[in-house]
Amino acid sequence: MKRLILAATGLLLALAAPAQAQTIKVGATSGPHAQILEVVKANAAKDGLDIQIVEFTEYIQPNAALAAGDLEANSYQHLPFLKAQIDARGYDIVPVGKTTLFPIAVYSKRHKTVADLPAGASISIPNDPSNGARSLLLLESAGLIKLKPGAGIKATPLDIVDNPKKLKIVELESPQLVHSLDDVDASAVNTNYALEAKLNPVKDSLILESPQSQYTCEIVVRKKDADQPWVKKLVAAYQSPVVKEFIQTKFNGAAVPGW
């Protein structure tokens, strides 16, 4: 009888004990993406999901780490970049939920307006295919260049068919762009790197990408994990009112909730 009572007590205690949190590693670039994930982490903990944030300082390794199984997810990239990476490297990874739009912008230490850019001005842009094309589309939107019809998100400097000011396009690694501002007339810089350099795209840029952009970022996981319960918890924790409020308050328009 005593054994039965002890067994029943143990069962009740086991049933009453809180479920152990599931731990996942999520990669993000340092700066805004990682800052937002800290809020997502606190939100996800309420639903039994323990997020360990792994920070990166460039764009290539978070996908390599995800594909290799060193991460369960990453949160830093837009769809054109993801597609380019999959095409180039054969990754079996997929987007599972929209996150945030960080508008790319053109900045200058030498000039106050687009009209001030002189003939032969040098403009640095990202050297990865998707963000390079994104920057060229931004320059085209300001009337500085014209791209070959249909170039779109695969545009390269070779697709420039009209360049009235004879602009010199300089392709650099994304983390180096903000540092290149001392050496070029202007630079197209992703918001995460701009904010680290105390540049606000709304207040400090010559050209700012439209909020109606196709470059909203995504949470990405391995294809085999896409239907796992933790993925739904992660996306729900991100696409929540508390995270939306944080983005709007923290970044003052430099980042826009994309869901």
C-alpha positions as CSV (number, residue, x, y, z in Angstrom):
1,M,0.0,0.0,0.0
2,K,2.8,2.3,0.9
3,R,4.5,1.7,-2.4
4,L,1.3,2.5,-4.2
5,I,0.9,5.8,-2.4
6,L,4.6,6.7,-3.2
7,A,4.1,5.7,-6.8
8,A,0.9,7.8,-7.1
9,T,2.6,10.7,-5.4
10,G,5.5,10.5,-7.8
11,L,3.2,10.4,-10.8
12,L,1.3,13.5,-9.5
13,L,4.6,15.4,-9.0
14,A,5.7,14.5,-12.5
15,L,2.4,15.6,-14.0
16,A,2.6,18.9,-12.0
17,A,6.2,19.6,-12.9
18,P,6.6,22.2,-15.7
19,A,7.7,20.9,-19.1
20,Q,11.4,21.3,-19.8
21,A,12.0,24.1,-22.2
22,Q,13.3,23.2,-25.7
23,T,16.5,24.9,-26.6
24,I,17.3,26.1,-30.1
25,K,20.2,28.1,-31.5
26,V,19.2,31.0,-33.7
27,G,21.8,33.0,-35.7
28,A,21.6,36.7,-36.4
29,T,24.0,39.5,-37.4
30,S,25.1,41.8,-34.6
31,G,23.1,44.9,-34.1
32,P,19.4,45.3,-34.8
33,H,18.7,41.7,-35.8
34,A,20.3,40.4,-32.6
35,Q,18.6,43.2,-30.5
36,I,15.2,42.2,-31.8
37,L,15.9,38.5,-31.1
38,E,16.5,39.4,-27.4
39,V,12.9,40.5,-27.2
40,V,11.8,37.4,-29.2
41,K,13.8,35.3,-26.8
42,A,12.0,36.6,-23.7
43,N,8.6,36.2,-25.5
44,A,9.4,32.6,-26.6
45,A,10.4,31.6,-23.1
46,K,6.8,32.0,-22.1
47,D,5.9,29.2,-24.5
48,G,8.6,26.9,-23.4
49,L,11.2,27.7,-26.1
50,D,14.7,28.6,-25.0
51,I,16.5,30.6,-27.7
52,Q,20.3,30.9,-27.7
53,I,21.3,33.7,-29.9
54,V,24.5,33.3,-31.9
55,E,25.8,36.5,-33.4
56,F,27.7,36.9,-36.7
57,T,29.5,39.9,-38.1
58,E,28.8,39.1,-41.8
59,Y,26.2,37.5,-44.1
60,I,27.6,34.3,-45.4
61,Q,28.3,32.2,-42.2
62,P,24.8,32.2,-40.7
63,N,23.5,30.2,-43.6
64,A,26.6,27.9,-43.7
65,A,26.1,27.3,-40.0
66,L,22.4,26.6,-40.4
67,A,23.0,24.1,-43.3
68,A,25.7,22.4,-41.3
69,G,23.4,21.9,-38.3
70,D,25.2,24.2,-36.0
71,L,22.0,26.4,-35.8
72,E,18.3,25.5,-35.8
73,A,17.4,28.8,-37.4
74,N,18.6,32.2,-38.5
75,S,17.0,35.6,-38.7
76,Y,18.8,38.2,-40.7
77,Q,18.3,37.9,-44.4
78,H,15.8,38.9,-47.1
79,L,14.3,36.6,-49.7
80,P,16.4,37.6,-52.7
81,F,19.6,37.1,-50.6
82,L,18.4,33.7,-49.5
83,K,17.5,32.6,-53.0
84,A,20.9,33.7,-54.2
85,Q,22.6,31.7,-51.5
86,I,20.6,28.6,-52.2
87,D,21.3,28.9,-55.9
88,A,25.0,29.4,-55.3
89,R,25.6,26.9,-52.5
90,G,22.8,24.4,-52.8
91,Y,21.5,24.8,-49.2
92,D,18.4,22.9,-48.3
93,I,17.0,25.8,-46.2
94,V,13.6,27.6,-46.4
95,P,11.9,30.7,-45.1
96,V,9.2,30.2,-42.6
97,G,8.1,33.6,-41.4
98,K,8.5,37.3,-42.3
99,T,10.3,39.5,-39.7
100,T,11.5,43.0,-40.4
101,L,12.3,45.4,-43.2
102,F,15.5,47.3,-42.8
103,P,15.5,49.8,-45.7
104,I,18.9,50.1,-47.5
105,A,20.0,53.7,-48.0
106,V,22.7,55.7,-49.6
107,Y,24.8,57.9,-47.3
108,S,27.6,60.5,-47.9
109,K,30.0,62.4,-45.8
110,R,30.9,64.7,-48.7
111,H,27.5,65.7,-50.1
112,K,24.1,66.8,-48.7
113,T,21.8,65.8,-51.6
114,V,21.7,63.5,-54.6
115,A,21.9,66.6,-56.8
116,D,25.3,67.4,-55.2
117,L,26.9,64.2,-56.5
118,P,29.5,65.4,-59.1
119,A,30.3,63.8,-62.4
120,G,32.5,60.8,-61.9
121,A,31.4,60.3,-58.3
122,S,32.3,57.0,-56.7
123,I,29.5,55.0,-55.0
124,S,30.2,51.8,-53.1
125,I,27.7,49.0,-53.0
126,P,27.6,45.5,-51.5
127,N,29.4,42.9,-53.5
128,D,27.0,40.1,-52.8
129,P,24.5,39.6,-55.8
130,S,21.3,40.3,-54.0
131,N,22.2,43.4,-52.0
132,G,24.3,44.7,-55.0
133,A,21.2,44.5,-57.2
134,R,19.1,46.0,-54.4
135,S,21.5,49.0,-54.3
136,L,21.5,49.4,-58.1
137,L,17.7,49.5,-58.0
138,L,17.9,52.1,-55.3
139,L,20.2,54.3,-57.5
140,E,17.9,53.8,-60.4
141,S,14.9,54.9,-58.3
142,A,16.7,58.2,-57.7
143,G,17.3,58.7,-61.4
144,L,21.1,58.3,-61.1
145,I,21.3,55.3,-63.5
146,K,19.1,53.2,-65.7
147,L,19.3,49.4,-65.7
148,K,18.7,47.0,-68.6
149,P,14.9,46.1,-68.7
150,G,14.2,43.0,-66.8
151,A,17.5,43.1,-64.8
152,G,15.6,43.4,-61.5
153,I,16.9,41.6,-58.4
154,K,19.7,40.0,-60.5
155,A,21.1,43.3,-61.7
156,T,24.8,43.9,-61.7
157,P,26.9,46.9,-62.7
158,L,27.1,45.4,-66.2
159,D,23.4,45.9,-66.5
160,I,23.7,49.7,-66.3
161,V,22.6,51.1,-69.7
162,D,22.5,54.8,-68.9
163,N,24.8,56.6,-66.5
164,P,24.5,60.3,-67.1
165,K,27.0,61.3,-64.3
166,K,29.5,58.6,-65.2
167,L,29.2,57.2,-61.7
168,K,31.9,54.8,-60.6
169,I,30.4,51.8,-58.9
170,V,32.7,50.2,-56.3
171,E,31.8,46.8,-54.9
172,L,32.8,46.0,-51.3
173,E,32.0,43.5,-48.6
174,S,28.9,44.7,-46.7
175,P,30.6,45.3,-43.3
176,Q,33.2,47.6,-45.1
177,L,30.7,49.9,-46.8
178,V,30.2,52.2,-43.9
179,H,33.9,52.5,-43.4
180,S,34.3,53.4,-47.1
181,L,32.5,56.7,-46.6
182,D,35.8,58.4,-46.0
183,D,37.0,57.3,-49.4
184,V,34.0,57.5,-51.7
185,D,31.4,60.1,-52.6
186,A,28.5,57.9,-51.3
187,S,27.8,54.4,-50.2
188,A,24.7,52.1,-50.1
189,V,24.7,50.6,-46.6
190,N,22.4,48.1,-45.1
191,T,20.6,49.4,-42.0
192,N,22.2,47.1,-39.5
193,Y,25.6,48.3,-40.3
194,A,24.4,51.9,-40.6
195,L,22.9,51.9,-37.2
196,E,26.2,50.5,-35.7
197,A,27.9,53.6,-37.2
198,K,25.2,55.9,-35.6
199,L,23.7,56.6,-39.0
200,N,19.9,56.8,-39.2
201,P,18.5,55.9,-42.6
202,V,15.5,58.2,-42.1
203,K,17.5,61.3,-41.1
204,D,20.9,60.8,-42.5
205,S,20.5,59.3,-46.0
206,L,20.6,60.8,-49.5
207,I,18.3,58.1,-50.8
208,L,16.1,55.7,-48.8
209,E,14.4,52.6,-49.9
210,S,10.6,52.6,-50.1
211,P,8.7,50.7,-47.3
212,Q,6.9,48.8,-50.1
213,S,10.1,46.8,-50.6
214,Q,10.5,43.1,-51.6
215,Y,13.4,42.9,-49.2
216,T,11.6,42.1,-45.9
217,C,13.7,39.7,-43.9
218,E,12.8,36.1,-43.0
219,I,13.2,33.5,-40.3
220,V,15.0,30.6,-42.1
221,V,15.3,26.9,-41.0
222,R,16.4,23.6,-42.6
223,K,13.7,22.3,-44.9
224,K,13.4,19.1,-42.8
225,D,12.5,21.1,-39.8
226,A,10.0,23.4,-41.4
227,D,6.9,21.7,-39.8
228,Q,8.4,21.2,-36.3
229,P,6.3,22.6,-33.4
230,W,9.2,24.8,-32.3
231,V,9.3,26.6,-35.6
232,K,5.7,27.7,-35.1
233,K,6.6,28.9,-31.6
234,L,9.6,30.8,-32.9
235,V,7.6,32.6,-35.7
236,A,4.7,33.3,-33.2
237,A,7.1,34.8,-30.7
238,Y,8.6,37.1,-33.4
239,Q,5.3,38.1,-35.0
240,S,3.8,39.4,-31.8
241,P,2.6,42.8,-30.6
242,V,5.5,43.2,-28.1
243,V,8.1,42.7,-30.8
244,K,6.3,45.0,-33.2
245,E,6.2,47.7,-30.5
246,F,9.9,47.3,-29.8
247,I,10.8,47.6,-33.5
248,Q,8.7,50.7,-33.9
249,T,9.9,52.4,-30.7
250,K,13.6,51.4,-30.8
251,F,14.4,52.2,-34.4
252,N,12.2,55.3,-35.2
253,G,11.3,54.2,-38.7
254,A,14.7,52.8,-39.5
255,A,13.1,49.3,-39.3
256,V,9.6,48.3,-40.1
257,P,7.6,45.3,-38.9
258,G,7.2,43.1,-42.0
259,W,4.3,40.8,-41.0
